[in-house]
Amino acid sequence: MTDIADTLWIRHPLACAAPDAAGGIVIQGKRIIETIPAGGQPSHPVDHVFDASRHVLLPGLVNTHHHFYQTLTRAYSPALNKPLFPWLTTLYDVWTNLDETQLALASELAMVELLMSGCTTVADHHYIFSGALTNAIDIQVETARQLGVRASLTRGSMSLGREQGGLPPQAVVQDETTILDDSRRLIEQYHEHDDDAMITIALAPCSPFSVSRELMRESASLAETMGVRLHTHLAETADETDFCLQQFGLRPLDYMEELGWLSDRTWLAHGIHFNDDEVARLGHAGTGIAHCPSSNMVLGSGMCRTLDLEAAGAPIGLAVDGSSSNDHSNLAEEMRQGLLLGRLRYAPGEITHETVIRWATQGSARCLGRTDIGGLEPGQQADLALFTLDELRFSGAENPLAALLLCGAHRADRVMIGGDWRVVDGQPLGVDLDALKSRHDQAARRLRQNL
């Protein structure tokens, strides 16, 4: 007979993303078992109480797209002030030299940044594999386990190098057999199918302009066979549309549909340049979109039609994207960017702080195919982000929930994952931040020196 786990009441938060939990939530073990209305008391016996009267309570934020390794090339002068294609070709020559030690540090730093910003589920799209870096996903799995974060790790790939008309150098291009064999290995070794999964694996050919038609099709088939999700960049720039029309005689979404990618198993990064018909088709298929506001602005890529896509039925999640096109890994700050950028396309009454918080939690969870995270309802995983409003930037704020976005919250005070505190008083447990920063900075310098 197993012991019943202790219960914890997160009591009387200053504000809460779920109106029916204004009195807090009760957690038992890894899950939420009760929401408490304002002025209410738990119906379950409570072993412990956490006074949340200083805290704004959110479900743990869920990131849907990132490139951890890019933390090593932030604000890199040769790549500044360029649109996507020239930016990529400049940085590929740097990333070609990545090794396992550098990736481990880059992954740890990115995950810690996300965690400190209130993110409980991290996602990464890694597609750089070379002679010095063949076990990249294994390294990321180990790092996520050490930090205790949920992770959706995608086995990226590139099979078309510059010799075949693609953008990446040949040193980071792999053949289709190697890619698919390693994809099977990673799924069999690491993917957790349970609804409380800490590690999931998805298949993620980099983009239509860096992999072959055969690899796109075989990846979709393998994902369906093995019950995992699909991810790629799509419709990020007008250049991409022109490339697909020239190479395949098809717009990017038509090309993807032809290869079996238009389904609710898929989520796409950026998703900016879709016409009305494509928006409707994406919604009908239930294909998710990882919205990357800061990256889209830095590279001048355009504005995602978030509300149109969501109204059509496509889940919208939020993402920080790579730290060379965003230069930070902070999902709380990305919520503010999503709010402000959204209001350049839609009316203020349509893009509200509640809208963007929903994208960063429930919407992101849907993109990753998760129904057990992203909310505060009973049965959900006890993944929480709690923010205080003690900084000068919040002084005078009347609406605490709106203040998180409008006043620029950037660091959570407490973060819980699966019932365990992972951030306390703004500090990630078990992480020496000064030492991590020093090792990471040295790795970045060494990477640049290898050019």
MARPAMI-453944 format. One record per residue (C-alpha): residue number from 1; residue in three letters; x, y, z. Coordinates in steps of 0.1 Angstrom, whole numbers, padded with zeros to 4 digits. Example, Ala and Ser with C-alpha at 12.3 -4.5 7.8 and 13.67 -1.06 7.14 Angstrom:
+-----+------+-------+-------+-------+
| pos | code |    px |    py |    pz |
+-----+------+-------+-------+-------+
|   1 |  ALA |  0123 | -0045 |  0078 |
|   2 |  SER |  0137 | -0011 |  0071 |
+-----+------+-------+-------+-------+
***
This chain:
+-----+------+-------+-------+-------+
| pos | code |    px |    py |    pz |
+-----+------+-------+-------+-------+
|   1 |  MET |  0000 |  0000 |  0000 |
|   2 |  THR |  0014 |  0034 | -0010 |
|   3 |  ASP |  0014 |  0064 |  0012 |
|   4 |  ILE | -0009 |  0093 |  0002 |
|   5 |  ALA |  0011 |  0123 | -0008 |
|   6 |  ASP |  0009 |  0155 |  0013 |
|   7 |  THR | -0014 |  0183 |  0002 |
|   8 |  LEU | -0004 |  0219 | -0002 |
|   9 |  TRP | -0027 |  0249 | -0004 |
|  10 |  ILE | -0014 |  0278 | -0024 |
|  11 |  ARG | -0035 |  0302 | -0005 |
|  12 |  HIS | -0051 |  0335 | -0014 |
|  13 |  PRO | -0029 |  0347 | -0043 |
|  14 |  LEU | -0028 |  0384 | -0050 |
|  15 |  ALA | -0043 |  0376 | -0084 |
|  16 |  CYS | -0048 |  0345 | -0105 |
|  17 |  ALA | -0050 |  0336 | -0142 |
|  18 |  ALA | -0080 |  0314 | -0134 |
|  19 |  PRO | -0110 |  0334 | -0120 |
|  20 |  ASP | -0124 |  0304 | -0102 |
|  21 |  ALA | -0092 |  0299 | -0083 |
|  22 |  ALA | -0090 |  0333 | -0067 |
|  23 |  GLY | -0088 |  0316 | -0033 |
|  24 |  GLY | -0059 |  0294 | -0045 |
|  25 |  ILE | -0054 |  0258 | -0054 |
|  26 |  VAL | -0047 |  0226 | -0036 |
|  27 |  ILE | -0019 |  0203 | -0048 |
|  28 |  GLN | -0014 |  0166 | -0039 |
|  29 |  GLY |  0017 |  0150 | -0051 |
|  30 |  LYS |  0023 |  0160 | -0087 |
|  31 |  ARG | -0012 |  0173 | -0095 |
|  32 |  ILE | -0037 |  0200 | -0087 |
|  33 |  ILE | -0067 |  0184 | -0070 |
|  34 |  GLU | -0089 |  0215 | -0061 |
|  35 |  THR | -0094 |  0251 | -0070 |
|  36 |  ILE | -0107 |  0274 | -0043 |
|  37 |  PRO | -0130 |  0303 | -0051 |
|  38 |  ALA | -0125 |  0337 | -0035 |
|  39 |  GLY | -0132 |  0335 |  0002 |
|  40 |  GLY | -0134 |  0298 |  0001 |
|  41 |  GLN | -0117 |  0270 |  0020 |
|  42 |  PRO | -0104 |  0237 |  0008 |
|  43 |  SER | -0127 |  0207 |  0009 |
|  44 |  HIS | -0096 |  0184 |  0012 |
|  45 |  PRO | -0075 |  0181 |  0044 |
|  46 |  VAL | -0044 |  0203 |  0040 |
|  47 |  ASP | -0010 |  0194 |  0053 |
|  48 |  HIS |  0009 |  0225 |  0043 |
|  49 |  VAL |  0000 |  0261 |  0033 |
|  50 |  PHE |  0019 |  0286 |  0012 |
|  51 |  ASP |  0008 |  0322 |  0016 |
|  52 |  ALA |  0006 |  0336 | -0019 |
|  53 |  SER | -0009 |  0369 | -0009 |
|  54 |  ARG |  0021 |  0387 | -0025 |
|  55 |  HIS |  0020 |  0366 | -0057 |
|  56 |  VAL |  0003 |  0366 | -0090 |
|  57 |  LEU | -0004 |  0329 | -0098 |
|  58 |  LEU | -0002 |  0315 | -0133 |
|  59 |  PRO |  0000 |  0281 | -0148 |
|  60 |  GLY |  0037 |  0273 | -0156 |
|  61 |  LEU |  0045 |  0290 | -0189 |
|  62 |  VAL |  0052 |  0267 | -0219 |
|  63 |  ASN |  0078 |  0275 | -0245 |
|  64 |  THR |  0071 |  0261 | -0280 |
|  65 |  HIS |  0102 |  0269 | -0300 |
|  66 |  HIS |  0139 |  0277 | -0293 |
|  67 |  HIS |  0174 |  0270 | -0304 |
|  68 |  PHE |  0194 |  0266 | -0272 |
|  69 |  TYR |  0228 |  0265 | -0289 |
|  70 |  GLN |  0222 |  0301 | -0302 |
|  71 |  THR |  0228 |  0315 | -0267 |
|  72 |  LEU |  0265 |  0313 | -0276 |
|  73 |  THR |  0261 |  0337 | -0305 |
|  74 |  ARG |  0241 |  0366 | -0291 |
|  75 |  ALA |  0246 |  0400 | -0305 |
|  76 |  TYR |  0272 |  0387 | -0330 |
|  77 |  SER |  0284 |  0416 | -0350 |
|  78 |  PRO |  0287 |  0400 | -0385 |
|  79 |  ALA |  0251 |  0388 | -0383 |
|  80 |  LEU |  0235 |  0420 | -0370 |
|  81 |  ASN |  0209 |  0440 | -0390 |
|  82 |  LYS |  0203 |  0412 | -0416 |
|  83 |  PRO |  0171 |  0394 | -0427 |
|  84 |  LEU |  0167 |  0357 | -0422 |
|  85 |  PHE |  0186 |  0342 | -0452 |
|  86 |  PRO |  0218 |  0363 | -0449 |
|  87 |  TRP |  0216 |  0361 | -0411 |
|  88 |  LEU |  0215 |  0322 | -0414 |
|  89 |  THR |  0244 |  0319 | -0439 |
|  90 |  THR |  0266 |  0342 | -0417 |
|  91 |  LEU |  0259 |  0322 | -0385 |
|  92 |  TYR |  0260 |  0287 | -0400 |
|  93 |  ASP |  0298 |  0290 | -0404 |
|  94 |  VAL |  0301 |  0297 | -0367 |
|  95 |  TRP |  0276 |  0270 | -0356 |
|  96 |  THR |  0295 |  0244 | -0376 |
|  97 |  ASN |  0322 |  0244 | -0349 |
|  98 |  LEU |  0299 |  0235 | -0320 |
|  99 |  ASP |  0310 |  0207 | -0298 |
| 100 |  GLU |  0293 |  0188 | -0270 |
| 101 |  THR |  0307 |  0209 | -0241 |
| 102 |  GLN |  0295 |  0241 | -0257 |
| 103 |  LEU |  0260 |  0226 | -0264 |
| 104 |  ALA |  0257 |  0214 | -0228 |
| 105 |  LEU |  0265 |  0248 | -0214 |
| 106 |  ALA |  0242 |  0266 | -0240 |
| 107 |  SER |  0214 |  0242 | -0232 |
| 108 |  GLU |  0218 |  0246 | -0194 |
| 109 |  LEU |  0219 |  0284 | -0196 |
| 110 |  ALA |  0189 |  0286 | -0219 |
| 111 |  MET |  0168 |  0263 | -0197 |
| 112 |  VAL |  0178 |  0282 | -0166 |
| 113 |  GLU |  0168 |  0315 | -0182 |
| 114 |  LEU |  0134 |  0300 | -0192 |
| 115 |  LEU |  0129 |  0285 | -0158 |
| 116 |  MET |  0136 |  0318 | -0140 |
| 117 |  SER |  0111 |  0335 | -0163 |
| 118 |  GLY |  0083 |  0312 | -0151 |
| 119 |  CYS |  0086 |  0286 | -0178 |
| 120 |  THR |  0081 |  0250 | -0167 |
| 121 |  THR |  0081 |  0232 | -0201 |
| 122 |  VAL |  0109 |  0241 | -0224 |
| 123 |  ALA |  0111 |  0232 | -0261 |
| 124 |  ASP |  0141 |  0231 | -0284 |
| 125 |  HIS |  0147 |  0227 | -0321 |
| 126 |  HIS |  0182 |  0214 | -0325 |
| 127 |  TYR |  0194 |  0207 | -0361 |
| 128 |  ILE |  0232 |  0212 | -0360 |
| 129 |  PHE |  0249 |  0178 | -0361 |
| 130 |  SER |  0286 |  0175 | -0370 |
| 131 |  GLY |  0316 |  0153 | -0364 |
| 132 |  ALA |  0321 |  0170 | -0330 |
| 133 |  LEU |  0284 |  0170 | -0321 |
| 134 |  THR |  0265 |  0138 | -0329 |
| 135 |  ASN |  0247 |  0132 | -0296 |
| 136 |  ALA |  0231 |  0166 | -0291 |
| 137 |  ILE |  0197 |  0155 | -0280 |
| 138 |  ASP |  0211 |  0130 | -0255 |
| 139 |  ILE |  0230 |  0160 | -0240 |
| 140 |  GLN |  0198 |  0180 | -0238 |
| 141 |  VAL |  0179 |  0152 | -0222 |
| 142 |  GLU |  0205 |  0149 | -0194 |
| 143 |  THR |  0205 |  0186 | -0188 |
| 144 |  ALA |  0167 |  0188 | -0186 |
| 145 |  ARG |  0167 |  0159 | -0161 |
| 146 |  GLN |  0193 |  0176 | -0139 |
| 147 |  LEU |  0173 |  0208 | -0138 |
| 148 |  GLY |  0140 |  0191 | -0133 |
| 149 |  VAL |  0122 |  0208 | -0162 |
| 150 |  ARG |  0098 |  0193 | -0186 |
| 151 |  ALA |  0113 |  0193 | -0221 |
| 152 |  SER |  0099 |  0188 | -0256 |
| 153 |  LEU |  0132 |  0181 | -0275 |
| 154 |  THR |  0130 |  0179 | -0313 |
| 155 |  ARG |  0154 |  0159 | -0334 |
| 156 |  GLY |  0161 |  0184 | -0361 |
| 157 |  SER |  0179 |  0177 | -0393 |
| 158 |  MET |  0195 |  0192 | -0425 |
| 159 |  SER |  0201 |  0171 | -0456 |
| 160 |  LEU |  0206 |  0197 | -0482 |
| 161 |  GLY |  0239 |  0216 | -0480 |
| 162 |  ARG |  0252 |  0243 | -0502 |
| 163 |  GLU |  0264 |  0218 | -0528 |
| 164 |  GLN |  0227 |  0207 | -0532 |
| 165 |  GLY |  0213 |  0243 | -0533 |
| 166 |  GLY |  0206 |  0246 | -0496 |
| 167 |  LEU |  0219 |  0272 | -0471 |
| 168 |  PRO |  0239 |  0252 | -0446 |
| 169 |  PRO |  0276 |  0241 | -0451 |
| 170 |  GLN |  0282 |  0205 | -0459 |
| 171 |  ALA |  0298 |  0199 | -0425 |
| 172 |  VAL |  0264 |  0200 | -0407 |
| 173 |  VAL |  0244 |  0181 | -0433 |
| 174 |  GLN |  0236 |  0144 | -0427 |
| 175 |  ASP |  0222 |  0117 | -0450 |
| 176 |  GLU |  0186 |  0106 | -0447 |
| 177 |  THR |  0194 |  0071 | -0433 |
| 178 |  THR |  0215 |  0085 | -0405 |
| 179 |  ILE |  0189 |  0111 | -0396 |
| 180 |  LEU |  0160 |  0086 | -0395 |
| 181 |  ASP |  0179 |  0059 | -0377 |
| 182 |  ASP |  0189 |  0084 | -0350 |
| 183 |  SER |  0154 |  0097 | -0348 |
| 184 |  ARG |  0141 |  0061 | -0341 |
| 185 |  ARG |  0168 |  0056 | -0314 |
| 186 |  LEU |  0159 |  0088 | -0296 |
| 187 |  ILE |  0122 |  0081 | -0296 |
| 188 |  GLU |  0128 |  0046 | -0283 |
| 189 |  GLN |  0153 |  0057 | -0257 |
| 190 |  TYR |  0138 |  0089 | -0243 |
| 191 |  HIS |  0102 |  0096 | -0254 |
| 192 |  GLU |  0077 |  0093 | -0226 |
| 193 |  HIS |  0041 |  0086 | -0238 |
| 194 |  ASP |  0024 |  0091 | -0204 |
| 195 |  ASP |  0004 |  0122 | -0198 |
| 196 |  ASP |  0028 |  0133 | -0170 |
| 197 |  ALA |  0058 |  0130 | -0193 |
| 198 |  MET |  0089 |  0150 | -0184 |
| 199 |  ILE |  0107 |  0142 | -0217 |
| 200 |  THR |  0091 |  0140 | -0251 |
| 201 |  ILE |  0108 |  0137 | -0285 |
| 202 |  ALA |  0095 |  0152 | -0318 |
| 203 |  LEU |  0109 |  0150 | -0353 |
| 204 |  ALA |  0119 |  0184 | -0368 |
| 205 |  PRO |  0135 |  0187 | -0402 |
| 206 |  CYS |  0148 |  0223 | -0401 |
| 207 |  SER |  0129 |  0238 | -0430 |
| 208 |  PRO |  0118 |  0232 | -0466 |
| 209 |  PHE |  0150 |  0248 | -0478 |
| 210 |  SER |  0174 |  0227 | -0458 |
| 211 |  VAL |  0160 |  0191 | -0462 |
| 212 |  SER |  0150 |  0169 | -0491 |
| 213 |  ARG |  0115 |  0161 | -0501 |
| 214 |  GLU |  0121 |  0124 | -0491 |
| 215 |  LEU |  0132 |  0133 | -0456 |
| 216 |  MET |  0101 |  0155 | -0450 |
| 217 |  ARG |  0079 |  0127 | -0462 |
| 218 |  GLU |  0097 |  0099 | -0442 |
| 219 |  SER |  0098 |  0121 | -0411 |
| 220 |  ALA |  0060 |  0125 | -0412 |
| 221 |  SER |  0056 |  0087 | -0417 |
| 222 |  LEU |  0079 |  0079 | -0388 |
| 223 |  ALA |  0062 |  0103 | -0365 |
| 224 |  GLU |  0028 |  0088 | -0372 |
| 225 |  THR |  0042 |  0052 | -0368 |
| 226 |  MET |  0059 |  0060 | -0335 |
| 227 |  GLY |  0033 |  0083 | -0320 |
| 228 |  VAL |  0053 |  0115 | -0318 |
| 229 |  ARG |  0048 |  0151 | -0331 |
| 230 |  LEU |  0063 |  0170 | -0360 |
| 231 |  HIS |  0079 |  0204 | -0360 |
| 232 |  THR |  0096 |  0227 | -0385 |
| 233 |  HIS |  0100 |  0264 | -0395 |
| 234 |  LEU |  0074 |  0274 | -0421 |
| 235 |  ALA |  0062 |  0306 | -0437 |
| 236 |  GLU |  0087 |  0328 | -0418 |
| 237 |  THR |  0097 |  0351 | -0447 |
| 238 |  ALA |  0087 |  0361 | -0481 |
| 239 |  ASP |  0120 |  0347 | -0493 |
| 240 |  GLU |  0110 |  0313 | -0482 |
| 241 |  THR |  0078 |  0315 | -0502 |
| 242 |  ASP |  0098 |  0325 | -0533 |
| 243 |  PHE |  0122 |  0297 | -0527 |
| 244 |  CYS |  0095 |  0271 | -0525 |
| 245 |  LEU |  0078 |  0284 | -0556 |
| 246 |  GLN |  0110 |  0283 | -0575 |
| 247 |  GLN |  0122 |  0249 | -0563 |
| 248 |  PHE |  0089 |  0230 | -0559 |
| 249 |  GLY |  0064 |  0250 | -0579 |
| 250 |  LEU |  0043 |  0252 | -0546 |
| 251 |  ARG |  0038 |  0276 | -0518 |
| 252 |  PRO |  0053 |  0264 | -0485 |
| 253 |  LEU |  0020 |  0251 | -0470 |
| 254 |  ASP |  0010 |  0233 | -0502 |
| 255 |  TYR |  0044 |  0216 | -0503 |
| 256 |  MET |  0040 |  0205 | -0466 |
| 257 |  GLU |  0005 |  0192 | -0472 |
| 258 |  GLU |  0017 |  0172 | -0502 |
| 259 |  LEU |  0043 |  0156 | -0479 |
| 260 |  GLY |  0018 |  0146 | -0452 |
| 261 |  TRP |  0025 |  0174 | -0427 |
| 262 |  LEU | -0008 |  0192 | -0425 |
| 263 |  SER | -0024 |  0176 | -0394 |
| 264 |  ASP | -0030 |  0181 | -0357 |
| 265 |  ARG |  0003 |  0162 | -0351 |
| 266 |  THR |  0022 |  0192 | -0364 |
| 267 |  TRP |  0032 |  0226 | -0349 |
| 268 |  LEU |  0050 |  0252 | -0370 |
| 269 |  ALA |  0074 |  0279 | -0360 |
| 270 |  HIS |  0066 |  0315 | -0370 |
| 271 |  GLY |  0038 |  0309 | -0395 |
| 272 |  ILE |  0037 |  0345 | -0408 |
| 273 |  HIS |  0031 |  0344 | -0445 |
| 274 |  PHE | -0002 |  0325 | -0449 |
| 275 |  ASN | -0031 |  0337 | -0471 |
| 276 |  ASP | -0068 |  0334 | -0461 |
| 277 |  ASP | -0072 |  0300 | -0477 |
| 278 |  GLU | -0041 |  0287 | -0459 |
| 279 |  VAL | -0053 |  0301 | -0426 |
| 280 |  ALA | -0086 |  0282 | -0430 |
| 281 |  ARG | -0068 |  0249 | -0439 |
| 282 |  LEU | -0044 |  0252 | -0410 |
| 283 |  GLY | -0074 |  0257 | -0387 |
| 284 |  HIS | -0093 |  0228 | -0402 |
| 285 |  ALA | -0063 |  0205 | -0397 |
| 286 |  GLY | -0056 |  0217 | -0361 |
| 287 |  THR | -0020 |  0225 | -0370 |
| 288 |  GLY | -0004 |  0246 | -0342 |
| 289 |  ILE |  0017 |  0278 | -0346 |
| 290 |  ALA |  0046 |  0288 | -0324 |
| 291 |  HIS |  0044 |  0325 | -0324 |
| 292 |  CYS |  0078 |  0342 | -0320 |
| 293 |  PRO |  0072 |  0380 | -0316 |
| 294 |  SER |  0107 |  0392 | -0307 |
| 295 |  SER |  0124 |  0371 | -0334 |
| 296 |  ASN |  0099 |  0382 | -0360 |
| 297 |  MET |  0107 |  0418 | -0352 |
| 298 |  VAL |  0145 |  0414 | -0350 |
| 299 |  LEU |  0147 |  0398 | -0384 |
| 300 |  GLY |  0120 |  0420 | -0399 |
| 301 |  SER |  0101 |  0388 | -0409 |
| 302 |  GLY |  0065 |  0401 | -0404 |
| 303 |  MET |  0035 |  0397 | -0381 |
| 304 |  CYS |  0018 |  0364 | -0375 |
| 305 |  ARG | -0020 |  0364 | -0381 |
| 306 |  THR | -0025 |  0350 | -0346 |
| 307 |  LEU | -0062 |  0358 | -0340 |
| 308 |  ASP | -0072 |  0348 | -0375 |
| 309 |  LEU | -0054 |  0314 | -0371 |
| 310 |  GLU | -0068 |  0308 | -0337 |
| 311 |  ALA | -0104 |  0317 | -0348 |
| 312 |  ALA | -0099 |  0292 | -0377 |
| 313 |  GLY | -0090 |  0264 | -0352 |
| 314 |  ALA | -0052 |  0265 | -0351 |
| 315 |  PRO | -0037 |  0264 | -0316 |
| 316 |  ILE | -0014 |  0295 | -0310 |
| 317 |  GLY |  0015 |  0291 | -0286 |
| 318 |  LEU |  0042 |  0315 | -0276 |
| 319 |  ALA |  0080 |  0311 | -0281 |
| 320 |  VAL |  0112 |  0329 | -0275 |
| 321 |  ASP |  0129 |  0314 | -0306 |
| 322 |  GLY |  0167 |  0313 | -0308 |
| 323 |  SER |  0189 |  0335 | -0288 |
| 324 |  SER |  0206 |  0349 | -0319 |
| 325 |  SER |  0173 |  0363 | -0332 |
| 326 |  ASN |  0159 |  0373 | -0299 |
| 327 |  ASP |  0190 |  0375 | -0277 |
| 328 |  HIS |  0173 |  0363 | -0246 |
| 329 |  SER |  0154 |  0332 | -0234 |
| 330 |  ASN |  0127 |  0349 | -0213 |
| 331 |  LEU |  0092 |  0338 | -0219 |
| 332 |  ALA |  0077 |  0364 | -0194 |
| 333 |  GLU |  0092 |  0392 | -0215 |
| 334 |  GLU |  0080 |  0375 | -0247 |
| 335 |  MET |  0044 |  0378 | -0234 |
| 336 |  ARG |  0048 |  0415 | -0233 |
| 337 |  GLN |  0062 |  0415 | -0268 |
| 338 |  GLY |  0033 |  0394 | -0280 |
| 339 |  LEU |  0008 |  0418 | -0266 |
| 340 |  LEU |  0024 |  0449 | -0281 |
| 341 |  LEU |  0031 |  0434 | -0315 |
| 342 |  GLY | -0004 |  0420 | -0317 |
| 343 |  ARG | -0019 |  0454 | -0312 |
| 344 |  LEU | -0002 |  0466 | -0345 |
| 345 |  ARG | -0025 |  0442 | -0363 |
| 346 |  TYR | -0055 |  0438 | -0341 |
| 347 |  ALA | -0075 |  0462 | -0319 |
| 348 |  PRO | -0065 |  0466 | -0282 |
| 349 |  GLY | -0098 |  0450 | -0271 |
| 350 |  GLU | -0089 |  0419 | -0292 |
| 351 |  ILE | -0053 |  0414 | -0280 |
| 352 |  THR | -0056 |  0415 | -0242 |
| 353 |  HIS | -0033 |  0404 | -0215 |
| 354 |  GLU | -0056 |  0374 | -0209 |
| 355 |  THR | -0052 |  0365 | -0246 |
| 356 |  VAL | -0014 |  0364 | -0244 |
| 357 |  ILE | -0013 |  0346 | -0211 |
| 358 |  ARG | -0036 |  0319 | -0227 |
| 359 |  TRP | -0012 |  0316 | -0256 |
| 360 |  ALA |  0018 |  0311 | -0233 |
| 361 |  THR |  0000 |  0284 | -0213 |
| 362 |  GLN | -0030 |  0266 | -0227 |
| 363 |  GLY | -0022 |  0274 | -0264 |
| 364 |  SER |  0014 |  0264 | -0261 |
| 365 |  ALA |  0004 |  0232 | -0243 |
| 366 |  ARG | -0019 |  0223 | -0273 |
| 367 |  CYS |  0009 |  0230 | -0297 |
| 368 |  LEU |  0030 |  0204 | -0279 |
| 369 |  GLY |  0001 |  0179 | -0278 |
| 370 |  ARG | -0003 |  0182 | -0240 |
| 371 |  THR | -0036 |  0183 | -0222 |
| 372 |  ASP | -0022 |  0179 | -0187 |
| 373 |  ILE | -0003 |  0212 | -0185 |
| 374 |  GLY | -0011 |  0248 | -0192 |
| 375 |  GLY | -0040 |  0252 | -0167 |
| 376 |  LEU | -0049 |  0254 | -0131 |
| 377 |  GLU | -0079 |  0230 | -0132 |
| 378 |  PRO | -0081 |  0198 | -0110 |
| 379 |  GLY | -0062 |  0170 | -0127 |
| 380 |  GLN | -0036 |  0193 | -0142 |
| 381 |  GLN |  0001 |  0189 | -0134 |
| 382 |  ALA |  0012 |  0211 | -0105 |
| 383 |  ASP |  0033 |  0233 | -0128 |
| 384 |  LEU |  0031 |  0269 | -0115 |
| 385 |  ALA |  0047 |  0303 | -0119 |
| 386 |  LEU |  0043 |  0328 | -0091 |
| 387 |  PHE |  0054 |  0364 | -0097 |
| 388 |  THR |  0057 |  0392 | -0071 |
| 389 |  LEU |  0051 |  0429 | -0079 |
| 390 |  ASP |  0078 |  0443 | -0057 |
| 391 |  GLU |  0100 |  0461 | -0082 |
| 392 |  LEU |  0097 |  0498 | -0090 |
| 393 |  ARG |  0083 |  0490 | -0124 |
| 394 |  PHE |  0051 |  0477 | -0108 |
| 395 |  SER |  0046 |  0506 | -0084 |
| 396 |  GLY |  0011 |  0521 | -0088 |
| 397 |  ALA | -0003 |  0491 | -0108 |
| 398 |  GLU | -0040 |  0485 | -0100 |
| 399 |  ASN | -0045 |  0453 | -0120 |
| 400 |  PRO | -0018 |  0428 | -0109 |
| 401 |  LEU | -0025 |  0403 | -0138 |
| 402 |  ALA | -0023 |  0430 | -0165 |
| 403 |  ALA |  0008 |  0445 | -0147 |
| 404 |  LEU |  0028 |  0413 | -0155 |
| 405 |  LEU |  0027 |  0422 | -0192 |
| 406 |  LEU |  0022 |  0460 | -0192 |
| 407 |  CYS |  0048 |  0467 | -0166 |
| 408 |  GLY |  0073 |  0441 | -0179 |
| 409 |  ALA |  0076 |  0412 | -0155 |
| 410 |  HIS |  0108 |  0393 | -0163 |
| 411 |  ARG |  0115 |  0370 | -0134 |
| 412 |  ALA |  0093 |  0346 | -0114 |
| 413 |  ASP |  0097 |  0345 | -0076 |
| 414 |  ARG |  0086 |  0309 | -0073 |
| 415 |  VAL |  0083 |  0281 | -0099 |
| 416 |  MET |  0069 |  0247 | -0093 |
| 417 |  ILE |  0071 |  0217 | -0117 |
| 418 |  GLY |  0052 |  0185 | -0109 |
| 419 |  GLY |  0047 |  0195 | -0073 |
| 420 |  ASP |  0083 |  0204 | -0066 |
| 421 |  TRP |  0097 |  0239 | -0062 |
| 422 |  ARG |  0124 |  0245 | -0088 |
| 423 |  VAL |  0128 |  0283 | -0082 |
| 424 |  VAL |  0126 |  0299 | -0047 |
| 425 |  ASP |  0131 |  0336 | -0041 |
| 426 |  GLY |  0139 |  0341 | -0077 |
| 427 |  GLN |  0168 |  0316 | -0077 |
| 428 |  PRO |  0169 |  0282 | -0094 |
| 429 |  LEU |  0176 |  0255 | -0069 |
| 430 |  GLY |  0209 |  0237 | -0073 |
| 431 |  VAL |  0223 |  0262 | -0099 |
| 432 |  ASP |  0254 |  0284 | -0093 |
| 433 |  LEU |  0244 |  0312 | -0117 |
| 434 |  ASP |  0278 |  0330 | -0115 |
| 435 |  ALA |  0297 |  0298 | -0124 |
| 436 |  LEU |  0273 |  0289 | -0152 |
| 437 |  LYS |  0276 |  0324 | -0167 |
| 438 |  SER |  0314 |  0322 | -0165 |
| 439 |  ARG |  0316 |  0288 | -0182 |
| 440 |  HIS |  0291 |  0297 | -0208 |
| 441 |  ASP |  0308 |  0330 | -0217 |
| 442 |  GLN |  0341 |  0311 | -0220 |
| 443 |  ALA |  0325 |  0286 | -0243 |
| 444 |  ALA |  0311 |  0314 | -0265 |
| 445 |  ARG |  0345 |  0330 | -0268 |
| 446 |  ARG |  0361 |  0297 | -0277 |
| 447 |  LEU |  0334 |  0291 | -0304 |
| 448 |  ARG |  0342 |  0325 | -0320 |
| 449 |  GLN |  0379 |  0319 | -0318 |
| 450 |  ASN |  0376 |  0287 | -0339 |
| 451 |  LEU |  0366 |  0307 | -0370 |
+-----+------+-------+-------+-------+
***
